[in-house]
Amino acid sequence: VAKMGSQMNYTVGVDDGGQTLAAYAAEFGPKVPIPYACIVNKEGVVVWTGSPLMGFDTALAEVVAGTLTVEKSRMREEGKKLLEQFVEAVRAGRDEAQTASLAAELEKLDAAAGGIEPGMKFNAAAIRQQIRFEGLQQEYARAVLSSASGTNVSQLEQQLAQTAPKGFDLAGFKTLVALNKTCNDYFDSLDGKRDASDLPKLTKAISETTIQDPRILMQIAWSIL
């Protein structure tokens, strides 16, 4: 800290043997994200732990209002685990009858905990629809990347348009997949996996992209590097 000087002008603590973390994290299990935050209520009880980037503000407002208890936090943690099981079951292709008991249990927990995810109500049908839509996105991306026939891609586009949730940017998604295809072709041309005569055209297409997503741009930059 002394060496860093003004670059580290904030409080730095050393947790001797991990005792403090063990005490704060004991109530909700050993899973500790980074960064990690705890909320302590007026009685000095840890009522919430987790990432300050996910659900912290909502939980803090509930603690201040006196509506978040240890029991409610426990129910939410249990609900999150069950929700993971439900999502995995739906993704595995199990029918509604097989996932009905999980859905019913989640609905009860959701109501008792005031929302497994605060401010959101568990909706089994909506989750199934979302997972189906994600599957269609993956199918479409694979079809484009593998240069599948135009008919197949067109059919998948129609299905995407019909099942897309409100506010989904379908045009932006298609542009992103097309850019991924261009990048793949570009690197295949550099590696000799395809005709290099397309390199000038592919280079131009990548350099003129209008996509602003920093994750995609970083991926392209790292690949080139």
C-alpha positions in Angstrom: 0.0 0.0 0.0 2.8 2.4 0.8 4.5 1.6 -2.5 1.3 2.4 -4.4 0.8 5.7 -2.7 -2.0 7.8 -4.1 -3.0 5.0 -6.5 -4.3 3.0 -3.5 -5.6 5.7 -1.3 -8.5 3.6 0.1 -8.8 1.4 3.1 -7.1 -2.0 2.7 -7.9 -4.8 5.2 -6.2 -8.1 5.8 -8.5 -11.0 6.8 -6.4 -13.1 9.3 -7.0 -16.7 8.3 -10.2 -15.8 6.5 -12.0 -15.5 9.8 -14.0 -12.4 8.9 -15.2 -13.8 5.5 -16.2 -17.1 7.2 -18.3 -15.2 9.8 -20.1 -13.1 7.2 -20.6 -15.8 4.6 -21.6 -18.5 7.0 -25.3 -17.8 6.8 -25.6 -18.3 3.0 -23.0 -20.9 2.2 -19.4 -20.9 0.9 -20.2 -19.5 -2.6 -18.4 -16.2 -2.7 -18.4 -14.1 -5.9 -15.8 -11.4 -6.6 -16.6 -8.6 -5.8 -18.5 -9.7 -2.7 -20.8 -7.7 -0.5 -22.8 -8.3 2.7 -25.8 -6.3 4.1 -26.2 -6.2 7.9 -29.5 -5.1 9.3 -30.2 -2.8 12.3 -30.0 -5.8 14.6 -26.5 -6.6 13.4 -27.6 -9.7 11.5 -26.2 -10.5 8.0 -29.4 -10.7 5.9 -28.0 -10.7 2.4 -24.7 -11.7 0.7 -23.7 -11.7 -3.0 -22.3 -9.6 -5.7 -22.8 -5.8 -5.4 -23.4 -5.8 -9.1 -26.4 -8.1 -9.0 -29.5 -7.3 -6.8 -27.6 -5.3 -4.2 -29.6 -2.1 -4.5 -33.0 -3.8 -4.4 -31.9 -5.9 -1.3 -30.6 -2.8 0.4 -33.9 -1.0 -0.1 -35.7 -4.0 1.4 -33.4 -4.1 4.4 -33.9 -0.4 5.0 -37.7 -0.9 4.8 -37.4 -3.8 7.2 -38.9 -6.3 4.7 -35.9 -8.5 4.1 -35.2 -11.2 6.7 -32.7 -14.1 6.9 -35.6 -16.5 6.2 -36.6 -14.7 3.1 -33.0 -14.6 1.8 -32.7 -18.3 2.5 -35.9 -19.0 0.5 -34.5 -16.9 -2.4 -31.3 -18.9 -2.4 -33.2 -22.1 -2.4 -35.4 -20.7 -5.2 -32.3 -19.9 -7.3 -31.0 -23.4 -7.0 -34.4 -24.8 -8.0 -34.7 -22.4 -10.8 -31.3 -23.6 -12.2 -32.7 -27.2 -12.1 -35.9 -26.1 -13.9 -33.9 -24.3 -16.6 -31.6 -27.3 -17.1 -34.7 -29.7 -17.3 -36.3 -27.5 -19.9 -33.1 -27.2 -21.9 -32.7 -31.0 -21.8 -36.0 -31.2 -23.6 -38.2 -32.7 -20.8 -41.9 -32.1 -21.4 -44.1 -29.9 -19.2 -45.5 -32.8 -17.2 -41.9 -33.7 -16.1 -41.1 -30.2 -15.0 -44.6 -29.3 -13.5 -43.7 -30.3 -9.9 -40.6 -28.1 -10.1 -42.6 -25.2 -11.5 -45.2 -25.6 -8.7 -42.6 -25.6 -6.0 -41.0 -22.5 -7.6 -44.3 -20.7 -7.7 -44.8 -21.3 -3.9 -41.3 -20.1 -3.1 -41.6 -17.1 -5.3 -44.8 -16.0 -3.6 -43.4 -16.7 0.0 -40.1 -14.9 -0.7 -41.7 -11.9 -2.4 -39.9 -12.9 -5.6 -37.0 -15.2 -6.1 -35.6 -12.4 -8.1 -37.0 -9.2 -6.4 -39.4 -7.3 -8.6 -39.9 -10.3 -10.9 -42.5 -12.9 -10.8 -41.7 -16.5 -11.7 -43.4 -17.5 -14.9 -42.7 -21.1 -16.1 -44.3 -20.5 -19.6 -42.2 -17.4 -20.2 -39.0 -19.2 -19.2 -39.9 -22.1 -21.6 -40.5 -19.6 -24.3 -37.2 -17.8 -23.6 -35.2 -21.0 -23.7 -36.9 -22.0 -27.0 -36.0 -18.6 -28.4 -32.3 -19.0 -27.3 -32.2 -22.4 -29.0 -33.5 -20.8 -32.2 -30.8 -18.1 -32.0 -28.2 -20.8 -31.7 -29.6 -22.7 -34.7 -29.7 -19.6 -36.8 -26.1 -18.7 -35.9 -24.9 -22.2 -36.7 -26.8 -22.2 -40.1 -25.3 -18.9 -41.1 -21.8 -19.8 -39.9 -21.9 -23.2 -41.8 -23.2 -21.4 -45.0 -26.4 -23.4 -44.9 -28.9 -23.0 -47.7 -30.8 -19.7 -48.0 -34.1 -21.6 -47.5 -33.1 -23.0 -44.1 -31.8 -19.6 -42.9 -34.9 -17.9 -44.1 -37.2 -20.3 -42.2 -35.2 -19.8 -39.0 -35.4 -16.0 -39.5 -39.2 -16.4 -39.7 -39.3 -18.5 -36.5 -37.1 -16.0 -34.7 -39.4 -13.1 -35.7 -42.5 -15.0 -34.5 -41.0 -16.0 -31.1 -38.8 -13.0 -30.3 -39.6 -11.3 -27.0 -40.7 -7.7 -27.0 -37.9 -5.3 -27.6 -35.5 -7.8 -29.1 -33.3 -6.3 -31.8 -33.6 -8.9 -34.5 -31.9 -6.8 -37.1 -29.0 -6.2 -34.8 -28.7 -9.9 -34.0 -28.6 -10.8 -37.7 -25.9 -8.1 -38.2 -23.9 -9.6 -35.4 -24.1 -13.1 -36.7 -23.2 -11.9 -40.2 -20.1 -10.2 -38.7 -19.1 -13.4 -37.0 -19.4 -15.2 -40.3 -17.2 -12.5 -42.0 -14.6 -12.8 -39.2 -14.5 -16.6 -39.5 -14.1 -16.4 -43.2 -11.4 -13.8 -42.8 -9.3 -15.9 -40.5 -9.9 -19.0 -42.6 -8.5 -17.1 -45.6 -5.5 -16.1 -43.6 -4.9 -19.7 -42.4 -5.3 -21.1 -45.9 -8.5 -22.9 -45.1 -10.3 -21.1 -47.9 -9.6 -19.1 -51.1 -7.5 -16.1 -50.2 -8.8 -14.1 -53.1 -11.7 -12.9 -50.8 -9.3 -11.3 -48.3 -9.6 -7.7 -49.6 -13.4 -7.9 -49.5 -13.5 -9.5 -46.1 -10.9 -7.0 -44.7 -13.0 -4.1 -45.9 -16.2 -5.6 -44.4 -14.6 -6.0 -41.0 -13.0 -2.5 -41.0 -16.3 -0.9 -41.9 -18.4 -2.6 -39.3 -20.9 -0.3 -37.5 -21.2 -2.6 -34.5 -20.3 -0.8 -31.3 -20.5 -3.8 -28.9 -17.2 -3.5 -27.0 -17.1 -7.3 -26.4 -17.3 -8.1 -30.1 -14.8 -5.4 -31.0 -12.4 -6.8 -28.4 -12.9 -10.3 -29.7 -11.9 -9.2 -33.2 -8.9 -7.2 -31.9 -7.6 -10.1 -29.9 -8.1 -12.5 -32.8 -6.2 -10.2 -35.1 -3.4 -9.8 -32.5 
